[in-house]
Amino acid sequence: MHAFDVLGDPVRRRILELLADGEMTSGAVGEIVREEFGISQPGVSQHLKVLRENGFATVRPEGTRRLYAVNSEPLRDIDAWLDRFRRFWTPHLDALATELARGKRERRLRGADEPPRSTP
C-alpha cells in the first residue's frame, strides 16, 4: 500500500496524531478512536494493523498489553517527496510571517504613542 493510501484514511491519521504524543496501548488508542469515529474495537485494531504492516507504527508487547508508537521513517519519505512541492507554499508562508511581524510592530509602536488608559 502506498504511503498516501495509508494516510488517506482519517482514522489512521488520527491514530498517528495520538501516537505522536508518545507510546500508547492499543486499548487507549481504541477508546479515543471509538469515541471520535464511532467504530468498533476490531475496526480500530484493523487500522492499527495497517499502520504497523506499512511501517508507520511499531508495536511492542509489555506483559499483556501492546504498546504502539510512531515509526518516523515512512514520514521522512513523505517529507522528502513533499520537498519537491514546498516552493509552492513556502514563499506564501514567508510573506504571511512578514505581514504578521509587521502588524505586531505597528501595534506595538501605536501602543507606545497612546497615553495610558485610566480605569474608573
Backbone as CSV, one residue per row, in Angstrom:
resi,resn,N_x,N_y,N_z,CA_x,CA_y,CA_z,C_x,C_y,C_z
1,MET,0.857,-1.178,0.000,0.000,0.000,0.000,0.900,1.237,0.000
2,HIS,0.568,2.212,-0.822,1.332,3.452,-0.908,1.109,4.291,0.354
3,ALA,2.109,5.050,0.728,2.041,5.848,1.958,0.815,6.754,1.990
4,PHE,0.480,7.368,0.860,-0.672,8.268,0.852,-1.983,7.499,0.932
5,ASP,-1.991,6.251,0.503,-3.179,5.417,0.695,-3.377,5.140,2.184
6,VAL,-2.275,4.893,2.868,-2.337,4.643,4.318,-2.823,5.895,5.033
7,LEU,-2.248,7.036,4.683,-2.576,8.286,5.376,-3.850,8.940,4.851
8,GLY,-4.398,8.404,3.782,-5.630,8.966,3.233,-6.843,8.718,4.111
9,ASP,-6.726,7.792,5.035,-7.845,7.483,5.912,-7.789,8.360,7.163
10,PRO,-8.869,9.086,7.477,-8.845,9.987,8.636,-8.643,9.261,9.969
11,VAL,-9.096,8.031,10.074,-8.903,7.283,11.323,-7.424,6.997,11.525
12,ARG,-6.751,6.565,10.469,-5.320,6.277,10.605,-4.517,7.550,10.867
13,ARG,-4.910,8.654,10.234,-4.217,9.920,10.528,-4.399,10.288,11.996
14,ARG,-5.597,10.115,12.512,-5.863,10.441,13.923,-5.050,9.545,14.849
15,ILE,-4.954,8.269,14.513,-4.156,7.356,15.334,-2.704,7.823,15.358
16,LEU,-2.169,8.214,14.214,-0.787,8.711,14.191,-0.636,9.988,15.009
17,GLU,-1.643,10.856,14.959,-1.600,12.070,15.785,-1.526,11.701,17.264
18,LEU,-2.314,10.739,17.656,-2.299,10.305,19.057,-0.941,9.727,19.425
19,LEU,-0.393,8.905,18.551,0.890,8.259,18.831,2.052,9.244,18.777
20,ALA,1.865,10.368,18.085,2.923,11.371,18.013,3.226,11.952,19.393
21,ASP,2.268,11.872,20.298,2.482,12.373,21.662,3.196,11.362,22.541
22,GLY,3.405,10.151,22.038,4.114,9.128,22.801,3.422,7.785,22.697
23,GLU,4.093,6.776,23.184,3.567,5.415,23.157,2.197,5.329,23.816
24,MET,1.339,4.510,23.218,0.006,4.296,23.783,-0.355,2.827,23.649
25,THR,-1.147,2.360,24.592,-1.653,0.992,24.478,-2.719,0.956,23.391
26,SER,-2.912,-0.229,22.841,-3.956,-0.368,21.823,-5.325,-0.043,22.422
27,GLY,-5.513,-0.377,23.702,-6.777,-0.071,24.364,-7.035,1.420,24.476
28,ALA,-5.996,2.190,24.815,-6.145,3.644,24.938,-6.428,4.277,23.581
29,VAL,-5.712,3.808,22.560,-5.968,4.305,21.204,-7.402,3.969,20.803
30,GLY,-7.776,2.719,21.043,-9.110,2.264,20.670,-10.208,3.053,21.336
31,GLU,-10.019,3.363,22.604,-11.042,4.114,23.345,-11.280,5.486,22.722
32,ILE,-10.197,6.188,22.420,-10.314,7.534,21.845,-10.919,7.471,20.447
33,VAL,-10.399,6.564,19.631,-10.856,6.477,18.245,-12.306,6.007,18.170
34,ARG,-12.676,5.075,19.016,-14.080,4.620,19.022,-15.004,5.772,19.385
35,GLU,-14.588,6.587,20.358,-15.410,7.721,20.781,-15.522,8.770,19.670
36,GLU,-14.403,9.058,19.006,-14.396,10.112,17.993,-15.011,9.689,16.662
37,PHE,-14.850,8.415,16.295,-15.294,7.970,14.981,-16.449,6.971,15.026
38,GLY,-16.749,6.466,16.207,-17.845,5.531,16.336,-17.602,4.193,15.663
39,ILE,-16.354,3.759,15.635,-16.062,2.458,15.032,-15.783,1.436,16.135
40,SER,-15.880,0.185,15.787,-15.716,-0.896,16.768,-14.250,-1.125,17.112
41,GLN,-14.031,-1.847,18.206,-12.666,-2.194,18.603,-11.975,-3.009,17.512
42,PRO,-12.639,-4.003,16.880,-11.987,-4.708,15.787,-11.621,-3.776,14.614
43,GLY,-12.448,-2.765,14.386,-12.144,-1.781,13.344,-10.891,-1.002,13.658
44,VAL,-10.766,-0.576,14.914,-9.562,0.143,15.353,-8.347,-0.771,15.211
45,SER,-8.501,-2.021,15.613,-7.399,-2.982,15.500,-6.950,-3.141,14.055
46,GLN,-7.902,-3.113,13.143,-7.562,-3.237,11.724,-6.749,-2.035,11.255
47,HIS,-7.119,-0.838,11.697,-6.357,0.362,11.339,-4.953,0.307,11.934
48,LEU,-4.831,-0.142,13.172,-3.509,-0.287,13.782,-2.664,-1.295,12.997
49,LYS,-3.294,-2.353,12.537,-2.595,-3.377,11.755,-2.072,-2.780,10.443
50,VAL,-2.903,-1.989,9.768,-2.482,-1.354,8.513,-1.289,-0.440,8.773
51,LEU,-1.354,0.355,9.833,-0.241,1.248,10.167,1.020,0.452,10.468
52,ARG,0.872,-0.622,11.211,2.017,-1.455,11.575,2.612,-2.150,10.347
53,GLU,1.767,-2.763,9.544,2.251,-3.509,8.376,2.880,-2.614,7.314
54,ASN,2.500,-1.344,7.302,3.070,-0.409,6.336,4.183,0.445,6.922
55,GLY,4.599,0.106,8.130,5.773,0.726,8.725,5.548,2.046,9.430
56,PHE,4.307,2.514,9.546,4.049,3.802,10.190,3.998,3.705,11.709
57,ALA,3.767,2.517,12.210,3.686,2.321,13.658,4.471,1.065,14.032
58,THR,4.988,1.100,15.231,5.650,-0.075,15.794,4.814,-0.544,16.976
59,VAL,4.990,-1.800,17.327,4.280,-2.340,18.484,5.270,-3.166,19.280
60,ARG,5.148,-3.054,20.588,5.974,-3.891,21.452,5.099,-4.402,22.587
61,PRO,5.258,-5.681,22.877,4.469,-6.242,23.975,5.062,-5.826,25.317
62,GLU,4.180,-5.565,26.258,4.585,-5.305,27.643,3.585,-6.049,28.514
63,GLY,3.972,-7.250,28.912,3.032,-8.094,29.632,1.884,-8.466,28.722
64,THR,0.679,-8.183,29.152,-0.494,-8.496,28.334,-0.892,-7.338,27.421
65,ARG,-0.201,-6.206,27.559,-0.540,-5.020,26.758,0.335,-4.939,25.516
66,ARG,-0.157,-4.209,24.532,0.612,-3.901,23.331,0.753,-2.384,23.268
67,LEU,1.990,-1.934,23.210,2.258,-0.501,23.145,2.622,-0.112,21.719
68,TYR,1.899,0.862,21.198,2.125,1.350,19.836,2.860,2.682,19.882
69,ALA,3.694,2.898,18.865,4.442,4.143,18.735,4.580,4.470,17.252
70,VAL,4.869,5.732,16.960,5.095,6.164,15.581,6.479,5.700,15.144
71,ASN,6.546,5.215,13.931,7.827,4.953,13.282,8.020,6.101,12.290
72,SER,9.028,6.909,12.481,9.170,8.134,11.693,9.739,7.912,10.295
73,GLU,10.320,6.767,10.018,10.953,6.546,8.710,10.007,6.791,7.535
74,PRO,8.816,6.188,7.494,7.922,6.466,6.352,7.515,7.936,6.279
75,LEU,7.451,8.604,7.416,7.097,10.029,7.412,8.222,10.850,6.803
76,ARG,9.462,10.426,7.018,10.594,11.110,6.377,10.535,10.935,4.868
77,ASP,10.122,9.746,4.425,9.978,9.512,2.984,8.913,10.428,2.387
78,ILE,7.815,10.603,3.089,6.753,11.502,2.621,7.260,12.935,2.607
79,ASP,7.985,13.317,3.638,8.546,14.662,3.709,9.487,14.911,2.536
80,ALA,10.298,13.920,2.193,11.214,14.061,1.054,10.422,14.218,-0.246
81,TRP,9.344,13.471,-0.390,8.521,13.581,-1.584,7.877,14.970,-1.659
82,LEU,7.374,15.444,-0.517,6.725,16.758,-0.473,7.709,17.897,-0.727
83,ASP,8.985,17.647,-0.488,10.003,18.685,-0.655,9.972,19.288,-2.064
84,ARG,9.613,18.478,-3.047,9.514,18.965,-4.427,8.460,20.054,-4.579
85,PHE,7.503,20.085,-3.670,6.364,20.984,-3.808,6.398,22.160,-2.843
86,ARG,7.344,22.173,-1.930,7.413,23.242,-0.918,7.528,24.624,-1.545
87,ARG,8.132,24.702,-2.714,8.307,26.009,-3.365,6.970,26.677,-3.670
88,PHE,5.911,25.889,-3.701,4.597,26.458,-3.990,3.993,27.167,-2.785
89,TRP,4.333,26.718,-1.577,3.713,27.360,-0.420,4.697,28.079,0.491
90,THR,5.981,27.762,0.413,6.948,28.394,1.305,6.986,29.915,1.136
91,PRO,7.040,30.447,-0.092,7.057,31.923,-0.212,5.804,32.571,0.380
92,HIS,4.663,31.914,0.236,3.418,32.471,0.788,3.467,32.469,2.318
93,LEU,3.996,31.405,2.891,4.113,31.351,4.348,5.134,32.370,4.857
94,ASP,6.216,32.545,4.108,7.208,33.554,4.489,6.598,34.956,4.428
95,ALA,5.814,35.219,3.389,5.159,36.527,3.265,4.160,36.741,4.396
96,LEU,3.436,35.693,4.757,2.490,35.785,5.870,3.237,36.094,7.170
97,ALA,4.343,35.424,7.412,5.136,35.678,8.623,5.622,37.123,8.654
98,THR,6.024,37.649,7.497,6.475,39.044,7.416,5.330,39.995,7.755
99,GLU,4.156,39.745,7.200,2.998,40.603,7.469,2.576,40.537,8.939
100,LEU,2.626,39.362,9.529,2.286,39.239,10.947,3.274,40.014,11.811
101,ALA,4.556,39.904,11.490,5.572,40.642,12.239,5.389,42.145,12.063
102,ARG,5.055,42.572,10.846,4.838,43.991,10.583,3.643,44.495,11.391
103,GLY,2.567,43.733,11.418,1.379,44.125,12.183,1.670,44.217,13.670
104,LYS,2.425,43.263,14.193,2.804,43.292,15.618,3.615,44.540,15.927
105,ARG,4.559,44.832,15.042,5.425,46.001,15.242,4.588,47.282,15.224
106,GLU,3.671,47.378,14.266,2.833,48.577,14.173,1.953,48.729,15.410
107,ARG,1.391,47.635,15.900,0.561,47.709,17.112,1.412,48.125,18.309
108,ARG,2.616,47.596,18.384,3.494,47.942,19.491,3.865,49.426,19.441
109,LEU,4.168,49.940,18.242,4.522,51.353,18.099,3.335,52.259,18.384
110,ARG,2.144,51.860,17.926,0.934,52.645,18.218,0.660,52.650,19.715
111,GLY,0.875,51.534,20.356,0.645,51.427,21.793,1.592,52.323,22.579
112,ALA,2.813,52.517,22.086,3.784,53.368,22.768,3.410,54.832,22.646
113,ASP,2.703,55.196,21.562,2.310,56.592,21.329,1.043,56.966,22.097
114,GLU,0.241,55.978,22.497,-1.023,56.268,23.169,-0.787,56.460,24.660
115,PRO,-1.505,57.439,25.244,-1.375,57.628,26.704,-1.994,56.447,27.425
116,PRO,-1.530,56.133,28.620,-2.113,55.026,29.378,-3.589,55.293,29.660
117,ARG,-4.384,54.257,29.631,-5.822,54.376,29.895,-6.041,54.378,31.406
118,SER,-6.962,55.236,31.809,-7.288,55.246,33.242,-8.493,54.350,33.464
119,THR,-8.509,53.705,34.615,-9.639,52.836,34.956,-10.513,53.559,35.939
120,PRO,-11.855,53.394,35.820,-12.789,54.107,36.718,-12.738,53.608,38.125
